[in-house]
């Protein structure tokens, strides 16, 4: 067990906080060690001056350097410590600056962020430089993104369906479909549908299908038609005349149907005029509208229609589960295609990206910028609620390493200044 723990510890990789803490402790030991070294030099210089008076003038320079270095080191140590706590716990004025001014620091930080980062000009400039729409386009264009989002959507749908109450969803779907159908006027809707069909020439295809049906019916019932012609002809006519009449009727009918297949045939024009008149009546005739609403209301009351509306959610859920159980289902493929298509379109359309970036900037300017005072107060409140010890430790960990450099520089600079002052005093003396 201990061996396993040792192996685990040996493989532990320190995180950024641990590395920063280790660097802080190392620099702190270095600064404190330098102060101890200056103290040792000072004591050594004093002892050497008393033992070897002949070298006292030279040793005075070393003593002055060490003495001033200690003063500089202690002064900078006091300044660094005074930021975070009271030196030696003594109630010295103007120490423990950060703990005593925690609320003011939070307010200043909130005001600084609001005035320098959430002002309209910096926000607009930063958002323009980010080109969020361009980055989004590159991300969406990546096939891996579409695959990942499609897979996640396919995995989310079953859980979402399981979380829904079938009876509630079924009632909602039935009510929504019923209200939607009831709110749409049947006659104008039919007019619009027929207008689209006519615009694409589908009514002529319907006309051709009708010709095919009539031709087929005539050919299938040729014997019956001949018998009817014979039965209805004059009794005194010979049989061969009856057959001739029947042939004329059949051939004439088939020839007429063949002629009607010509797109320029007048009857086709009349058929189109009749369809257009019917569409116009559906769209504008109040009687046709009333009849359409009556037919629609009768249909909605029909038990078969209500039964179908009740089964919509069940059928939808069954089809979704069946689709999702097949690895590459329609849902997943649809999401992948939609994501990739949107990314490609966004990448190729600079105007669309500009509109997206402009919309994002305006949204941020409307929602975030006017609330910057509240955001500043929120930041100040968060800082005020922080535990003082935790706040001090975190700040000291972030800047403590640099502050130890101040102690080191103070030691060396103080020593050099002391050495310079001693040299000037010796020259002037």
N, C-alpha and C positions, 0 to 999 in steps of 0.2 A: 504493500500500500504506500509506504514511504517512498519506495523506488518510483512508483507510478507518479506520485506527486512531484518527485524530483525531476522526472522526465518532462512532466507538464510545465514545471517552472522553467526548465532549461529551454523549452520551445516558446516561452512567452515573449511576444514582441511588444515592446513598450509603445504606448500611444503617444500622440503629440503632447498631451498634458503631462505625462510622465517624463518625457524628454525635456520639456520646458522646466519642470520642477528640478530635474537632475542638473540642468545647466545653471539654474538659479542657485542651488546649493553649492555648486562648484565655484561660481563667481563670488558668492558670499564668503566661502572659506578663503579664497584668494585675497579678497580685500582685507579680511580680518588678519590673515597671515602676514600681509604686507605691513599692517599696523604693528603687529608683534615684532616684525623684523626691524622697523624703525625704532621701536622701544629698545630692542637689544642693541642696536647701533648706538643709540643715545647713552645707554648704561655703559657700553663698552668704551665709548669716547670719554666719558667722565672718569672712569677708572683708569684709562690709559693716560689721561692728562695728569692725574695725581701720581702715577707711578713713573712716568717718563716726562718730567717737566720740560726737558729740552725739546720735546716734540709737541708741546702744548699749543703753539700757534697753528701748526698744521692740523692737529686734531680738532682745533676749534671749528674749522670749516665742516668737518664731519659731524661734530656735535650740533652745529647750527642747522645743518641740513636735516639731521634726524629729528631735532627738536621741532622745527617748523613743519616737517612732514607729519609728525604725530599730531600737531595742532590742526593741520589741514584735514588729516584722516578723521580725527575725532569730531571736528566741526561738520564735515560732510556726513559722517555716520549719524550724528545728532539730527541733521536736516532730513536725511532719508528716513530714519526711524520716526521722526516727528510727523511725517505724512500719514503714517498708518496707526501709530499707537503712542502712548506716553513712555518716553525713555525711562527704563527701570521702574515703571509704574508711578513715577513721581508726577504730581499735579502741576507740571510746568505750564505756564500760559502759552497759548498758540502752539500746542502739540496735539497729536491725534486729530489732525486736520480733517482727514477724510471721514472718520466715524462721526465727528461732531457736526460735519456739514453734509451729511448724507442726503437729506431732503433738498438742500440747496443745489447739490451736485445733480440730483435727479431733475430738478426744475431747469437747471442750466442746460443739461444734456437734451431734455425734451425741446426747449426753446431753440437750441442750436440745430437740432435735426429739422424742426419745423421751418426755421428761417433759411436754412442753407440747403436742405435736401428736398423739402416738400413745397417750396415756393413754385409758382406757375412756370417761371422761366427755366429753372434747373430741371424740373420734371419734364417739360416739353422737349428740352434739348437732349436729355438723356434718352427718352423714349424714341426720339427721331434717330439718334445714333445707334440704338439697339437693333432696329429693323426687325421687330418681333415677327411680323408677317413673313419675312424672308426666312427667318430661322424656322418658323413653323412649317413653311413650305418644304424646306430641305428635310425636316424630320418626317413629315408625312409622306414625302416622295420615296423614302427609303422602304423597299419591300419588306424589310424585317419589321418595320413599325406596323404596317398593315397586318402582317401575319400575327404579330404579338397582340394587337388590339382585337383582331378577329378571334383569336384563341381566348382572350379574356372575356369578350362579349359572349362567346359560346358557353363559357364556363359560368358566367353570371346569370344567364337566362333561366336555367333549371332552378337555381336557388331562389331567384325572384318569383318564379311560378309557384314553388313550394310555399313561399311565404304569403302568397295571396289566398284569400278565402274564396273558394270557387263560387259559392252562392252569391256573395257580394259582387264579385267580378262579373258573373253571369247577368245579374240584375242590372249592373251598370252598363254592360255592353248592350243588353236588350233595350234599356231605356234610351241610351245614346243613339242607337240605330233607329229606333222608333221615332224619337224626336227629330232626328236628321231627315228621315224620310217624310215625316209630317210637315216639316218646315219648308221643304222644297216643293214648289208648284209643279205639278206633273206635266201640264200642257207646255209651258215655256221650256221646261227641261227637255221634253221630247222634241220640241222644235229645234233646240240647239243641237241635240244629238243628230237629228235628221239632216240639219244644215251641214254638219261636219261630214256625214256620209255622202251627201250630194256633192259637196265640194271635192271629195276624193273619187267621185264616179262610182261609188258602191251601189247606187240605185240602178245604174245601167247593168251592173253585174247581176243584181237581183232580177232585172227584166230578162236577162239572158237565161238565168236559172228557171224562170217561169216558162220561157219558150221551150227549154229542154224538158221540163215536166210535161207540158202539153203535148209535145212531139212524142215523147215516150208513151204517154197515155193513149194517143191515137194509134200508135203502132201496136201496143199491147192489146188494144180492143178493136182491131181492124175487123175481125169476123163479126163481132157484135154490131159494129156500125153498119156493115153491109146488110145484116139481117134487118136492122131497123129501117134502112132505106128501102129495102124490098117490101117490108110490111106496110110502109106508109105510101108506097107508090100506087098508081092506078092498077086495078086488078086485071084490066084487059091488056096491059103492056106485057110483052114477052120477057122471059127471064134474062135473056142476054142484054136487053135494054136496062133492066134493073141493075145488072152488074156494071154496065157502062156508067150509069148514074152514080153508083157507089164509088167506082174508080175516080170519077170526076170530083166527087166530094172529098175523098181521101187525098188525091193529088193536089187539089186546090188548097185544101187546108195546110198540107205540108209545105207547098210552095209559098203560101202566105207567111207561114212561120219562118221559112228560110229567108224571105225578103226582109222580115222584121229584124234580122240580125245585122242588117246594114246600119251603121251608126247614123247615117244621114236620112234614114227613113222618117217620114213625117209623123208616123205614130209614136216613134220614140220621142220626138219633140213634144207631142201632145202629152205623153206620159210624164216628161220632165215638168211641163207646165202644170200638170195636175198635182205633182208632188210639191212643187213650189207653192201652189195655192194652198195646199193642205198645211204646209209648214207655216205659212203666213196666218192661217186661221188658228193654228195651235198657239202661235205667239201673241195674237192680238184679239182674237174673238173671245168675248166674255163667256158665251155659251160653251165653247170648247174648253175654256178654263174650268168652268163649273163642272162639266162632264168629267174632265180629268181629275179634279179633286174628289168627285164622288166615287170614281173608279178606284182612286188611290185609297180612300177611306175604307171602301169595301174590302180591298186587298189586305190592308193592315189588320182588319178585324177577322180575316180568314184564319181559322185554327192552324192550317198548314203553315202559313206565314209566321204566326207566333211560335209555332213549334220549331221552325227553322231558326228564328231569332234566338230562341232559348238554347239552341245547340251550337251557336257560333263560337262561344268561348271554348266549349269542350272540343270542337273540331280543331280550333286554332291551337289549343294546348297539345292535343294529340299529334298534330302535324309538326309542331315545334319539337316535341320530344323525339319523334321519329327522325326528324332532320338532324338534331343534335347528336343522336346516338350514332349516326354515320359520320365517321371522322371528319371528312371534308364536306360539311353540310352547307345548305344554302345560306343560313345565317352567317356563318363564318366567312364564306366566300363573298357574300354581299358586303359585309363590313370591310373586308380586305380591299375589294374593288373600290368601294366608296372612299376609303382613306387614301388609297394610291391615286385615284382620279382627282380628288380634291387637292392633294399635294402637287400633282403635275400641273393642274390648272392654275394653281396659285403661283407655281414657279414660272410658268410661261406668261402669265398676265401681270405685267408691271402695274397696270392701272388698278387691278384688284388688290394687289399688295399695298399700294398706296392708300386705297380706301380702308383696308384693314388696319394699317398703322394709324391713320387719321382717326378711325373710330376708337381704337384703343387709347390714343392720347386724349381724345375728348372725354372718354369714359373716366379715365383716371383724373382728369382735370375737374370733372363734375362731381365725382364720388370721393376722391382722396384729398385733393387740394383744399376744398372748403372745410374739411374735417381736420385740418392739420393741428388746430388748437387742441381739439379733443385727443388727437394722437399724442401730442406733446404732454398733455395732462396724464394720459395713460402711461407713457414712459416714466414720467416723474413718479406716478403712483407705484409702478412696479419697483423702481429703485428704492422708494421709501419703505416698501414692504420687505425688501431683502434683509436677511439677517446680517447684522453689522459685521460679525466675525467672518461670515462667508464672503461678504462683499470685500472686506479688507484682504482676505487670503487670495481671492480671485484677482483683484487688481495688483496685488504685490507679485503674484505669479506671472502676470502679463508683463509688467514693467520692471520687476525687481532685478532682473539680470542687467538691464541698462543702468539702473540706479547704482548697482555695485561698481559699474565702470566709473560712475561719478566719484565714488569713494576712492577708487584706485587713482583716478586722475587728480583728485584733491590731495592725496598723499604725495604724489610725485610733484605736482605743481607747487604745493605748499613747501616741500623740501627745497625745490629750486629757488622759490622766492626767498626763503630763509637764508639760503646760501648767498644769494645776490645781496640781500640786506647786510649780512655779515661782512661780505667783501667790500661793499660801499662804506660801511662803518669803519673798517680797517684802513681803507684808503683815506677817508676824511680825518681819521684820528691821527 
